[in-house]
């Protein structure tokens, strides 16, 4: 053996010992976890191995989270919450996260690769991403609603007793409490945190109607309030410029942090049948009063410009705006439209969607169509090309 070969053999033996020890540690970890019934948490070990090629999206996803399932898109990953907990599947249908726990009325909201799942009327809150639980909270009162912003900060609204009618707690992206406000008058419905994590908008119902109150997270006192006397605000959410978009029963309005408002779009005396705000544009379903399913689909740009108007006389069960398209689930099937409400054919063979209850637009350009037992993926021809 030459002098050069001895060092090489020494390094080979050393490398072999290191890999053997690493394999033993990993196998021991898996064996102990399986014996104790714990979660393998294989995401923690992913750094040891090279990344895989992107997985082709499955045609059907099999979620096992109990009843009353609700879904969220985490960007090539799909999350579901149900009466038995939460679950995340990758694009190929493989499970990447599971957290079993009981919920009576599951709900889920997503933002930028994260989601918050909560039990309406219960106390359980989970914030998670594609592979791990970021924080787990049990609230002191019954949960009314929750929201999460693009930075991972989130708000939880609960019903209180003892002089207060509700409270809102703001948490940072690690789950630490950052702000709390309790309301002695009116019932809290929801809250939204601004994209810069500095301002909080709280929607509550009073004896006179709906109110949106603004708080700066550096101050205990309210900055401003907007009242809609006799009116009903269904939802609020922050726009990118720190204004709040409010959905009412007769219009969309924009409210600034000083409580000043302007009409974004009026429904012109029609009944709001449904809406979708989570995409490249805004879609509204407006019904003519007392004339069956007769009504209109309206698409709006994010500055309030009308992009398209389309008459409809069929039942619309669900709709969702994605990247440059609108998916509409009707009683007789699924239809895709572009932002101008021009119909787009489905890619490939049409998927059977009769009996489905909800459609959810995905960042991939496809949509998830769900019912009580299955969740299938459909695509528009333009999105698939």
NORTAMO-V247241 format. One record per backbone hydrogen bond with DSSP energy under -0.5 kcal/mol. NH is the residue of the N-H (numbers start at 0). CO is the residue of the C=O. Records with the same first field share a line. If there is no record, write none. Layout:
# NORTAMO-V247241
NH=CO + CO
This chain:
# NORTAMO-V247241
5=1
6=2
7=3
8=4
9=5
10=6
11=7
12=8
13=9
14=10
15=11
16=12
17=13
18=14
19=15
20=16
21=17
22=18
23=19
24=20
25=21
26=22
27=23
28=24
29=25
30=26
31=27
32=28
33=29
34=30
35=31
36=32 + 33
37=32
43=40
44=41
45=41 + 42
47=44
48=45
57=90
60=374
62=60
69=80
71=78
73=71 + 76
77=88
78=71
79=86
80=69
81=84
82=66
83=64
84=81
85=98
86=79
87=96
88=77
89=93
90=75
92=89
95=87
96=87
98=85
100=83
102=82
106=117
108=115
110=113
113=110
114=127
115=108
116=125
117=106
118=123
119=104 + 117
120=142
121=118
124=136
125=116
126=134
127=114
128=131
133=126 + 131
134=126
136=124
138=122 + 136
141=158
142=121
143=156
144=156
146=154
148=152
151=148
153=170
154=146
155=168
156=144
157=166
158=141
164=182
165=182
166=157
167=180
168=155
169=178
170=153
171=175
174=171
177=169
178=169
180=167
182=165
186=204
187=164 + 185
188=202
189=202
191=200
193=198
196=193
199=214
200=191
201=212
202=189
203=201 + 210
204=186
205=208
208=205
209=227
210=203
211=225
212=201 + 210
213=223
214=199
215=220
216=197
218=215
222=213
223=213
225=211
227=209
228=226
229=207
230=227
232=230
233=231 + 246
234=246
236=244
238=242
241=238
243=254
244=236
245=243 + 252
246=234
247=245 + 250
248=231
251=264
252=245
253=261
254=243
255=259
258=255
261=253
263=251
264=251
266=249
269=266
270=286
271=248
272=270 + 284
273=284
275=282
278=276
279=321
281=299
282=275
283=297
284=273
285=283 + 295
286=270
287=293
290=287
293=290
294=311
295=285
296=309
297=283
298=307
299=281
300=304
303=300
306=298
307=298
309=296
311=294
316=314 + 328
317=328
319=326
321=324
323=321
325=336
326=319
327=325 + 334
328=317 + 326
329=327 + 332
330=314
332=329
334=327
335=343
336=325
337=341
340=337
343=335
346=378
355=352
356=369
357=369
359=367
361=365
364=361
366=377
367=359
368=366 + 375
369=357 + 367
370=373
374=60
375=368
376=58
377=366
379=364
380=344
383=379
384=380
